[in-house]
Amino acid sequence: MESLHAPWRIQYILAPKPPSAEAALFTRIAQSNDDVANYVLARERRCYAVLNAFPYNGGHLMVVPYKETPDLDGLTDEELADLMKLTRRCQHALTQVMKPDGFNIGVNLGRVAGAAKHAPHDPPGRSTRLASPVRGPCAPRDPKTIIPDAY
């Protein structure tokens, strides 16, 4: 088995962790107006897309519903449809910009699946769609480079 090595994550691993905030990370991003600072690529009525600040793969992003729910059962059909439509839009944009060999798109539900909690009092994790290009170059830090039409 080949070891996963992502040296650009060392800054995140070694950095001091800020004290827990009142709101969970995705709630803070959802409520923020500073999309560039939060790496938000696009906002739709029921969800938004955000780049992972310290990705394993370049272009790793998450499509996050505004509604906090522990699993997909907590989302309406419209919310699920919006998640998938924005995931498709992001996949299309990443294909144009990064030209990856493929994508790993999935859902992380629960802490053991990778839906980490960011504070002890956080509500259950959000259902997140992941779209991560495989073997693409490192992602640009400016969200406008990935999906310019969002700005």
C-alpha positions, -999 to 999 in steps of 0.1 A, spaced: 0 0 0 13 35 -9 14 60 20 -6 92 16 16 122 19 2 157 18 30 180 30 9 211 25 -13 199 55 16 203 79 8 239 85 -27 229 96 -14 200 117 12 220 136 -7 253 140 -23 261 173 -60 254 173 -83 283 180 -107 280 210 -141 265 201 -164 290 187 -201 294 195 -212 281 161 -199 251 141 -175 257 113 -200 252 85 -226 273 103 -201 302 106 -192 299 69 -229 297 59 -237 329 79 -206 348 68 -205 374 41 -168 370 34 -169 342 8 -133 348 -4 -118 344 31 -139 313 37 -131 298 2 -168 297 -7 -171 290 -44 -208 293 -49 -240 298 -30 -274 284 -39 -307 287 -22 -303 255 -1 -266 248 -1 -231 262 -8 -198 249 -21 -166 255 -2 -129 246 -8 -112 225 18 -86 249 33 -61 220 38 -70 194 12 -56 159 6 -61 164 -31 -60 197 -50 -96 209 -57 -111 191 -28 -144 208 -20 -176 203 -1 -211 210 -10 -229 218 23 -266 222 29 -276 252 50 -299 230 70 -280 211 98 -290 175 98 -272 143 109 -281 124 77 -298 126 43 -332 117 59 -333 152 74 -332 169 39 -362 175 17 -362 162 -19 -356 198 -31 -326 201 -7 -311 168 -20 -317 179 -56 -299 212 -50 -270 194 -34 -266 172 -64 -270 200 -89 -243 221 -72 -221 190 -70 -225 186 -107 -218 223 -113 -186 220 -93 -175 188 -110 -180 206 -144 -159 236 -133 -132 214 -118 -131 194 -150 -126 226 -171 -100 241 -148 -80 212 -135 -86 184 -161 -84 156 -135 -82 119 -144 -113 113 -123 -134 123 -93 -141 108 -58 -176 120 -50 -193 108 -18 -211 116 14 -196 117 49 -222 110 76 -211 108 112 -178 113 128 -163 79 120 -171 86 83 -151 118 84 -178 143 93 -158 158 122 -173 180 148 -156 213 154 -167 221 190 -180 199 219 -214 214 218 -219 213 180 -251 197 167 -248 165 147 -226 168 116 -240 182 84 -246 160 54 -219 170 30 -213 161 -6 -177 159 -15 -162 164 -50 -125 159 -51 -106 156 -84 -82 127 -85 -46 134 -97 -53 170 -105 -27 197 -97 -30 216 -64 -60 239 -63 -57 276 -65 -66 294 -32 -87 320 -50 -123 306 -54 -128 329 -84 -103 307 -103 -124 276 -99 -159 290 -106 -156 325 -119 -193 328 -127 -201 327 -90 -186 361 -85 
